Amino acid sequence: MNQETAVIRNFSVLLSPTPRGARLARLLAVEQLREWGLLLHPAEHIVAELAANASTHGRVPGRDFRLTLYVVGATLRIEVTDTRGDRPPRTELPAPDAESGRGLVLVDALADRWGVTPGPRPRKTVWAEIDVSPDPGNPCFGGAGGLFQRTPR
């Protein structure tokens, strides 16, 4: 009996909860996605928004946030974990003239699914998932070929 096992790709890194750490999260995610043969859009934007939120709203001096990326089957999952579990993300629309507050609106528009997982205390993880499909013509990923982002809804 010849069973094909699923290839699971993962990447995880701790970063300082600063604007520089958020920028580094985006840059590292882009490089990892390229290595895996995945399209950068919309994952790059989702990472940027979640990392910016972690460095702004989830910041606790001396405690890092974690960026985790992994691909299981046909799903890319992006997770950002910070140490402010007492501050769940707010998804309400800001005033039209507000200069910030639209990050999760973008995540909601770009991701196929997203949510928040509490704990372990004092942490929370904000995650987003993007459905991806195999591309037999692209040899960049796994034995069956590369992965590419499906066309937007």
Backbone torsions as a table, in degrees:
resi	resn	phi	psi	omega
1	MET	NA	123.0	-176.6
2	ASN	-108.0	100.2	178.9
3	GLN	-98.4	136.0	176.6
4	GLU	-89.9	126.6	179.4
5	THR	-92.3	146.1	179.5
6	ALA	-71.6	137.1	176.2
7	VAL	-86.1	127.1	178.0
8	ILE	-114.4	121.7	177.2
9	ARG	-107.5	137.3	177.1
10	ASN	-145.8	156.3	-179.5
11	PHE	-149.2	136.1	179.5
12	SER	-148.1	140.8	-178.6
13	VAL	-151.5	143.1	172.8
14	LEU	-92.4	137.8	-178.3
15	LEU	-136.3	153.3	179.0
16	SER	-70.8	142.8	-177.8
17	PRO	-80.7	64.4	-178.5
18	THR	-131.8	165.8	174.5
19	PRO	-56.9	-36.0	177.8
20	ARG	-65.0	-41.5	177.0
21	GLY	-63.5	-38.6	178.3
22	ALA	-65.7	-41.5	178.2
23	ARG	-65.1	-41.6	178.7
24	LEU	-63.6	-36.4	177.0
25	ALA	-58.6	-46.1	179.3
26	ARG	-63.6	-45.7	-179.0
27	LEU	-63.0	-43.3	178.9
28	LEU	-66.4	-38.6	178.0
29	ALA	-63.7	-43.1	178.6
30	VAL	-59.5	-45.9	-179.9
31	GLU	-63.3	-41.3	179.9
32	GLN	-67.1	-42.0	178.7
33	LEU	-62.4	-40.3	176.5
34	ARG	-61.5	-44.1	-179.9
35	GLU	-60.9	-37.2	179.6
36	TRP	-80.3	-7.3	-179.0
37	GLY	77.7	28.9	179.0
38	LEU	-102.3	147.7	174.1
39	LEU	-66.9	148.6	-175.4
40	LEU	-79.4	-33.3	-178.5
41	HIS	-90.8	133.2	7.0
42	PRO	-97.8	3.0	-174.0
43	ALA	-57.7	-40.1	-179.6
44	GLU	-58.2	-42.1	-178.7
45	HIS	-70.6	-37.8	178.5
46	ILE	-64.7	-46.2	177.3
47	VAL	-58.5	-45.4	-179.0
48	ALA	-58.6	-44.4	-178.6
49	GLU	-68.5	-45.5	-178.2
50	LEU	-67.5	-38.2	178.6
51	ALA	-69.0	-39.0	177.1
52	ALA	-62.8	-40.9	177.5
53	ASN	-63.8	-41.5	179.9
54	ALA	-64.1	-38.6	-177.9
55	SER	-79.9	-18.7	-179.9
56	THR	-98.1	-54.4	-173.4
57	HIS	-97.8	-21.0	-178.1
58	GLY	-103.7	13.0	-173.8
59	ARG	-75.7	128.6	169.1
60	VAL	-130.6	120.2	-178.3
61	PRO	-53.2	133.0	179.0
62	GLY	85.2	-2.4	179.0
63	ARG	-120.5	124.8	-177.8
64	ASP	-80.7	166.2	168.7
65	PHE	-109.6	158.0	-177.6
66	ARG	-115.5	132.3	170.8
67	LEU	-104.1	128.6	176.4
68	THR	-130.1	132.6	174.8
69	LEU	-123.4	137.4	169.4
70	TYR	-154.2	152.8	179.3
71	VAL	-118.0	123.9	174.3
72	VAL	-129.2	122.3	-177.9
73	GLY	60.0	-122.9	-177.6
74	ALA	-106.9	30.0	-178.0
75	THR	-130.9	128.2	169.2
76	LEU	-96.4	124.0	178.3
77	ARG	-112.9	131.8	178.2
78	ILE	-114.4	126.8	178.0
79	GLU	-127.8	137.3	171.9
80	VAL	-126.8	120.0	-177.4
81	THR	-112.0	128.2	176.1
82	ASP	-125.5	177.5	-174.8
83	THR	-105.5	29.5	175.1
84	ARG	-119.9	62.7	177.8
85	GLY	-62.8	-19.1	178.6
86	ASP	-78.5	-5.0	-179.6
87	ARG	-121.9	81.0	178.6
88	PRO	-66.3	150.8	-179.8
89	PRO	-65.2	144.9	178.1
90	ARG	-103.6	133.2	-174.2
91	THR	-109.6	13.5	-179.7
92	GLU	-77.4	151.1	179.7
93	LEU	-72.5	137.3	177.0
94	PRO	-78.0	170.0	175.4
95	ALA	-60.6	149.8	-177.9
96	PRO	-56.9	-29.5	-178.7
97	ASP	-95.5	4.5	178.9
98	ALA	-68.6	145.2	-178.4
99	GLU	-91.8	-5.2	178.8
100	SER	-149.3	179.3	175.9
101	GLY	101.3	9.1	-178.3
102	ARG	-106.3	5.0	-175.1
103	GLY	-57.7	-49.6	-178.7
104	LEU	-72.7	-23.9	173.6
105	VAL	-65.0	-41.6	176.6
106	LEU	-65.1	-44.5	178.9
107	VAL	-58.8	-44.1	179.7
108	ASP	-61.6	-37.8	-179.6
109	ALA	-73.7	-34.0	-173.7
110	LEU	-90.2	-31.9	-175.5
111	ALA	-87.1	152.7	173.3
112	ASP	-77.3	-32.3	176.4
113	ARG	-150.6	150.7	172.2
114	TRP	-156.9	162.5	179.6
115	GLY	-175.9	-170.8	-178.7
116	VAL	-130.1	134.4	175.8
117	THR	-118.0	121.1	180.0
118	PRO	-77.1	155.0	168.5
119	GLY	75.6	177.7	-6.5
120	PRO	-64.4	151.4	-175.6
121	ARG	-53.4	136.4	8.0
122	PRO	-99.4	25.9	-170.9
123	ARG	-93.0	164.8	167.8
124	LYS	-144.8	153.0	177.0
125	THR	-122.8	123.8	172.7
126	VAL	-99.5	126.8	-174.5
127	TRP	-127.9	155.8	175.5
128	ALA	-142.8	144.8	178.9
129	GLU	-123.2	142.8	177.8
130	ILE	-126.1	128.0	176.5
131	ASP	-77.0	133.2	177.6
132	VAL	-124.6	159.6	-178.0
133	SER	-128.1	149.6	177.9
134	PRO	-70.5	144.9	176.2
135	ASP	-122.9	99.1	-175.2
136	PRO	-59.0	-20.7	-179.4
137	GLY	-83.5	-5.3	-176.9
138	ASN	-111.1	112.2	-176.2
139	PRO	-83.6	14.5	-172.6
140	CYS	-79.1	-15.9	-171.9
141	PHE	-135.3	122.4	171.6
142	GLY	59.2	-173.4	-177.1
143	GLY	-78.8	-24.1	-175.5
144	ALA	-94.2	1.4	-178.9
145	GLY	116.8	-172.6	-175.6
146	GLY	-84.0	177.8	174.8
147	LEU	-121.7	145.9	174.9
148	PHE	-137.7	158.4	179.7
149	GLN	-73.1	132.7	177.1
150	ARG	-67.6	162.3	-179.2
151	THR	-66.4	146.3	-177.7
152	PRO	-60.3	155.4	179.9
153	ARG	-64.9	NA	NA
